[in-house]
Amino acid sequence: MQNQKCVFRNFALPMATFDHLKQFQRQYGQQHHIKLTNSQALAIVLAQHKVQNEVAA
């Protein structure tokens, strides 16, 4: 995300969805020995989702 254009928006997530994002963020960070922001974690989740949808199509 460092060299990519970013769009800044405020939005709300249901608590269960936010908890899931945070769980992913912590697990990913531990596995890869890095610290992610919420935005970085969400970008990874969405990129993985996109790849899965492309493979399924």
C-alpha positions in Angstrom: 0.0 0.0 0.0 3.0 2.3 0.3 3.1 3.3 -3.4 -0.6 3.0 -4.1 -3.2 5.7 -4.2 -5.5 5.6 -1.2 -9.1 6.6 -0.7 -10.0 7.8 2.8 -13.5 7.1 4.0 -15.2 6.8 7.4 -17.5 3.8 7.7 -18.9 1.6 10.4 -18.6 -2.1 10.8 -20.8 -4.4 13.0 -18.9 -5.3 16.1 -18.6 -9.0 15.1 -17.1 -8.0 11.7 -14.6 -5.6 13.4 -13.7 -8.4 15.9 -13.0 -10.7 13.0 -10.8 -8.1 11.3 -8.8 -7.6 14.5 -8.4 -11.4 14.9 -7.1 -11.7 11.3 -4.8 -8.7 11.9 -3.3 -10.3 15.0 -2.9 -13.7 13.4 -1.4 -12.3 10.2 1.0 -10.1 12.1 2.2 -13.0 14.3 2.7 -15.3 11.3 4.6 -12.7 9.3 6.3 -10.9 12.2 4.9 -7.5 11.2 2.5 -5.0 12.7 -0.5 -4.1 10.5 -2.9 -1.2 10.6 -6.6 -1.8 10.4 -6.5 -0.5 6.8 -3.6 -2.8 5.8 -5.4 -5.8 7.3 -8.6 -4.9 5.5 -6.7 -4.5 2.2 -5.2 -8.0 2.6 -8.6 -9.6 3.4 -10.1 -7.9 0.3 -7.2 -8.8 -1.9 -7.5 -12.5 -0.8 -11.2 -12.4 -1.4 -10.7 -11.0 -4.9 -8.2 -13.8 -5.8 -10.6 -16.4 -4.4 -13.5 -15.1 -6.5 -11.3 -14.9 -9.7 -10.2 -18.6 -9.2 -13.8 -19.7 -8.6 -15.0 -17.9 -11.8 
